[in-house]
Structures are given as C-alpha cells and as structure tokens.
C-alpha cells in the first residue's frame, strides 16, 4: 500500500467504525473456530499484517507471527513492540511444512497477484486440521480508485473466493459476505464515486483511502454498533451480499 495509507490506518485503527467492526467479526470467528489459549505453543501467522492492528488480539490464540511484503508496514509493527516479524511474499514463505495452527489473511489476498499459489503455501505451512481465516473486498464491479490506492489486484465474489481455497486443497468451514447491514447505503455511494472518477480522473497525489474521510463522533459510534452486531448474526447464518467477504477454511486432517 501507499505509505500515506499505512499512516492513515495507524491513526484510525483503534477508533474508526470500519476497523472496529471487522476486528470484532474476526475475533468472533477466531473464538468459534480456534478458541483462546494465550499460553499454548500454538503458532498463528497474520499474513499482510500491515501496521499490526490484529497482532495483539492474535496473541490470545497462541504465538503470533506477523508477515508483510513491505518494510514500512513491518517497521510500524516493530515500533509498536511486536516481537515476531518476517518480511515475506505470500507465494514464497520462509517457513517449514506444518508450522502453523492458524493463518489469517485479513484483506491480504487481493494484494497478491498469485492468490491460489499463496493459498497453496498456506496449506503447506499449516498443520493437518489447521485453519485459515481470510477476508477480502467484494464484487469486481465496485473496483475503484480506493482499490488502486491500496494496490488491489482484484475484488472477489463468494464463489470465486471459496473456489480459490478449494483449488489449493482446503475444505470450506464458513464463507459469508460482511458489512451487509450498511451495504445498501455503501453501494450507491461507491457507484457515484466511480462515476465522478470516470468523468474527472482523480489527482494521483491524492493517495489516501476512503476510511480516512472524517465523520462526526456520533455517526462513527452508530456505524460501529451496526457493523459489530454482524458478529452475532454470523454465528448462526451467512449473509448473501455485503461490501466485503470472510472465509474460514480447514486443511484436511
């Protein structure tokens, strides 16, 4: 990602509704499919850890390792005191077979050109019965300047997302769209922004992300509550549409 986006994410991850909502969903899935055991010898790797927003929560599930292809992201993580960091490209990871109990890729696969090759590497590095929890942006027709700024190769449908994992040898435990309550409001806004960008291409120097658009505190609080509530819904059902996707897949035992 652009360094501007890294700095933006670092400033916003604790309080912004989008970060708080997705973090609540991911932690709920980790609780359901892995379970907390901070004192265990389990190994958990966060691929594309960025500025480290999920590394502290992951410490509740085992020994967390953060990997990223960019040194600026890893530097932010190191400055925050996270001890296990590795510079690594998804399809060529420097770990032995069967090292990890869980691999997370939160909004990471869309940044990697060879996503199937990366998933095969996840499969190789996982212990039998190990899981991946991956998320990504939904619907290619929504691809916009935001995706270019954050260096996305693609967006996914649920069918494509799960088929890539199956091709790599995984069994799908759960797959759902997320950010579904707000999707009816987000969809026309994104389409309008795409139309405006088509009429007047944006200044290349404006390399921030959409999450950096300021909102009043009461709006941020309301959106946080709405997004976080999806974690409860996802314990029972999977959503048929949304602005993003999440998937839990398991390496056969």
C-alpha positions as CSV (number, residue, x, y, z in Angstrom):
1,X,0.0,0.0,0.0
2,X,1.0,3.6,-0.3
3,X,2.8,4.9,2.8
4,X,0.0,7.5,3.2
5,X,-2.5,4.7,3.7
6,X,-0.3,2.9,6.3
7,X,-0.1,6.1,8.3
8,X,-3.8,6.6,7.9
9,X,-4.6,3.1,9.1
10,X,-2.2,3.5,12.1
11,X,-4.1,6.6,13.2
12,X,-7.6,5.2,12.7
13,X,-7.5,1.5,13.6
14,X,-8.4,2.0,17.3
15,X,-11.5,4.2,16.9
16,X,-12.8,4.1,13.3
17,X,-16.0,2.1,12.8
18,X,-14.7,0.1,9.9
19,X,-11.6,-1.2,11.8
20,X,-13.6,-1.9,15.0
21,X,-16.4,-3.7,13.2
22,X,-14.2,-6.0,11.2
23,X,-11.9,-6.7,14.2
24,X,-15.0,-7.7,16.2
25,X,-16.1,-10.1,13.4
26,X,-12.6,-11.6,13.1
27,X,-12.2,-12.2,16.8
28,X,-15.6,-13.8,17.0
29,X,-14.6,-16.2,14.2
30,X,-11.3,-17.0,15.9
31,X,-13.2,-17.7,19.1
32,X,-15.5,-20.1,17.3
33,X,-13.1,-22.0,15.1
34,X,-9.8,-21.8,17.1
35,X,-10.5,-20.8,20.7
36,X,-8.4,-18.7,23.0
37,X,-5.3,-20.2,24.5
38,X,-2.6,-17.5,25.1
39,X,-0.2,-19.7,27.0
40,X,-0.2,-22.5,24.4
41,X,2.6,-23.4,22.0
42,X,0.2,-22.8,19.1
43,X,1.6,-20.8,16.2
44,X,-0.6,-18.2,14.5
45,X,0.5,-16.2,11.5
46,X,-1.0,-13.0,10.2
47,X,-0.2,-12.6,6.5
48,X,-0.1,-9.0,5.3
49,X,-0.1,-7.7,8.9
50,X,0.2,-4.1,7.8
51,X,0.6,-1.8,10.8
52,X,-0.2,-4.7,13.2
53,X,-3.8,-4.0,14.1
54,X,-4.6,-7.7,14.6
55,X,-1.3,-8.9,16.1
56,X,-2.2,-8.0,19.7
57,X,-5.6,-9.8,19.5
58,X,-4.0,-12.8,17.9
59,X,-1.7,-13.2,20.9
60,X,-4.8,-14.6,22.7
61,X,-4.8,-17.6,20.5
62,X,-1.1,-18.6,20.5
63,X,2.3,-17.1,19.5
64,X,1.5,-14.6,16.8
65,X,3.9,-14.0,13.8
66,X,3.3,-11.0,11.5
67,X,4.5,-11.1,7.9
68,X,4.3,-8.4,5.3
69,X,6.0,-7.8,1.9
70,X,6.7,-4.1,2.8
71,X,9.3,-2.9,5.2
72,X,7.3,0.2,6.1
73,X,4.5,-1.9,7.5
74,X,6.9,-4.1,9.5
75,X,8.6,-1.0,10.8
76,X,5.3,0.3,12.2
77,X,4.8,-3.1,13.8
78,X,8.3,-3.2,15.3
79,X,7.9,0.3,16.7
80,X,4.8,-0.9,18.5
81,X,6.8,-3.7,20.2
82,X,5.6,-6.8,18.3
83,X,8.5,-9.3,18.6
84,X,7.9,-11.9,15.8
85,X,8.0,-10.2,12.3
86,X,9.1,-11.5,9.0
87,X,9.4,-9.9,5.6
88,X,7.7,-12.4,3.3
89,X,5.9,-12.6,-0.1
90,X,2.8,-14.7,0.0
91,X,3.6,-17.4,-2.5
92,X,7.2,-17.8,-1.2
93,X,7.1,-18.0,2.6
94,X,10.2,-19.0,4.6
95,X,8.6,-21.4,7.0
96,X,8.7,-25.2,7.3
97,X,5.8,-27.5,6.4
98,X,3.2,-27.9,9.2
99,X,4.5,-24.9,11.2
100,X,1.2,-23.1,12.0
101,X,-2.1,-24.0,13.6
102,X,-3.9,-21.0,12.1
103,X,-3.1,-18.5,9.3
104,X,-5.0,-15.3,9.0
105,X,-5.1,-13.1,5.8
106,X,-7.3,-10.1,6.6
107,X,-7.7,-8.2,3.4
108,X,-4.4,-9.6,2.1
109,X,-5.1,-12.0,-0.8
110,X,-6.4,-9.2,-3.1
111,X,-2.9,-7.6,-2.8
112,X,-1.2,-10.7,-4.2
113,X,-1.2,-11.5,-7.9
114,X,-0.9,-15.3,-7.4
115,X,-3.6,-15.8,-4.8
116,X,-4.0,-19.5,-5.5
117,X,-0.3,-20.1,-5.1
118,X,-0.4,-18.2,-1.9
119,X,-3.2,-20.3,-0.6
120,X,-1.2,-23.4,-1.5
121,X,1.6,-22.1,0.6
122,X,-0.8,-21.6,3.5
123,X,-1.9,-25.2,3.0
124,X,1.8,-26.4,3.1
125,X,2.6,-24.4,6.2
126,X,-0.5,-25.4,8.2
127,X,-0.6,-28.5,10.4
128,X,-3.2,-31.1,9.4
129,X,-6.6,-29.7,10.7
130,X,-5.2,-26.2,10.8
131,X,-7.4,-23.3,9.6
132,X,-7.2,-20.1,7.6
133,X,-9.4,-17.1,8.2
134,X,-9.3,-14.8,5.2
135,X,-11.2,-11.7,4.2
136,X,-11.3,-9.5,1.1
137,X,-13.3,-6.9,-0.8
138,X,-16.4,-7.9,-2.6
139,X,-17.6,-7.5,-6.2
140,X,-15.2,-6.7,-9.1
141,X,-17.7,-4.1,-10.5
142,X,-17.0,-2.0,-7.3
143,X,-13.3,-1.8,-8.2
144,X,-12.4,1.9,-7.8
145,X,-9.6,4.4,-7.1
146,X,-9.7,3.2,-3.5
147,X,-8.6,-0.3,-4.7
148,X,-5.8,1.3,-6.8
149,X,-4.5,3.3,-3.8
150,X,-4.4,0.2,-1.7
151,X,-2.8,-1.9,-4.5
152,X,-5.6,-4.4,-5.1
153,X,-5.3,-6.8,-8.0
154,X,-9.0,-7.7,-7.7
155,X,-12.2,-7.9,-5.7
156,X,-14.0,-11.2,-5.1
157,X,-17.4,-12.9,-5.2
158,X,-18.1,-15.5,-2.6
159,X,-18.0,-18.2,-5.3
160,X,-14.6,-17.2,-6.6
161,X,-13.2,-16.7,-3.1
162,X,-14.1,-20.2,-1.9
163,X,-13.2,-21.8,-5.2
164,X,-9.6,-20.5,-4.9
165,X,-9.3,-22.0,-1.5
166,X,-10.7,-25.4,-2.7
167,X,-8.3,-25.4,-5.6
168,X,-5.5,-25.1,-3.0
169,X,-6.7,-28.1,-1.1
170,X,-8.9,-26.6,1.6
171,X,-12.3,-27.6,2.9
172,X,-14.6,-24.6,3.5
173,X,-16.0,-24.3,7.0
174,X,-17.7,-20.9,6.6
175,X,-18.0,-18.2,3.9
176,X,-20.1,-15.1,4.1
177,X,-20.3,-11.5,3.0
178,X,-19.8,-9.0,5.7
179,X,-20.6,-5.3,6.1
180,X,-24.0,-6.4,5.0
181,X,-26.2,-4.1,7.1
182,X,-24.6,-1.0,5.6
183,X,-24.2,-2.3,2.1
184,X,-27.5,-0.8,0.7
185,X,-26.1,2.6,1.7
186,X,-22.5,2.0,0.7
187,X,-23.4,0.6,-2.8
188,X,-24.8,3.8,-4.3
189,X,-22.1,5.9,-2.8
190,X,-19.3,3.8,-4.3
191,X,-21.1,3.8,-7.7
192,X,-21.5,7.5,-7.6
193,X,-17.8,7.9,-6.7
194,X,-16.8,5.7,-9.6
195,X,-18.9,7.8,-11.9
196,X,-17.3,11.0,-10.7
197,X,-13.8,9.5,-11.1
198,X,-14.7,8.4,-14.6
199,X,-15.9,11.9,-15.5
200,X,-13.0,13.6,-13.7
201,X,-10.0,11.3,-13.0
202,X,-8.6,11.9,-9.5
203,X,-5.3,13.6,-8.8
204,X,-2.7,10.8,-8.5
205,X,-1.2,12.7,-5.5
206,X,-4.5,12.1,-3.6
207,X,-3.4,8.6,-2.4
208,X,-5.4,8.2,0.8
209,X,-8.2,5.7,1.4
210,X,-11.9,6.1,1.8
211,X,-11.8,5.2,5.5
212,X,-9.8,8.5,6.0
213,X,-13.0,10.5,5.2
214,X,-13.9,12.1,8.6
215,X,-17.3,11.5,10.2
216,X,-18.8,13.0,13.3
217,X,-18.3,11.1,16.5
218,X,-22.0,10.1,16.9
219,X,-22.1,8.8,13.4
220,X,-18.9,6.8,14.0
221,X,-20.4,5.3,17.2
222,X,-23.6,4.4,15.4
223,X,-21.8,2.8,12.5
224,X,-19.5,0.9,14.9
225,X,-22.5,-0.6,16.7
226,X,-24.2,-1.6,13.4
227,X,-21.0,-3.3,12.0
228,X,-20.1,-5.0,15.2
229,X,-23.6,-6.5,15.5
230,X,-22.8,-8.6,12.4
231,X,-20.5,-10.8,14.5
232,X,-23.5,-12.2,16.4
233,X,-25.5,-12.8,13.2
234,X,-22.6,-14.7,11.6
235,X,-22.5,-17.2,14.4
236,X,-25.8,-18.6,13.0
237,X,-26.1,-17.7,9.3
238,X,-24.0,-16.5,6.3
239,X,-25.0,-13.3,4.5
240,X,-25.8,-13.4,0.8
241,X,-24.4,-9.9,0.0
242,X,-22.2,-7.3,1.5
243,X,-19.3,-4.9,0.9
244,X,-16.6,-7.5,2.0
245,X,-16.1,-11.2,2.4
246,X,-14.8,-13.5,5.1
247,X,-14.0,-17.2,4.8
248,X,-12.8,-19.9,7.2
249,X,-11.2,-22.9,5.6
250,X,-9.5,-26.0,7.0
251,X,-6.6,-28.2,5.9
252,X,-8.0,-31.8,5.9
253,X,-6.9,-33.8,8.9
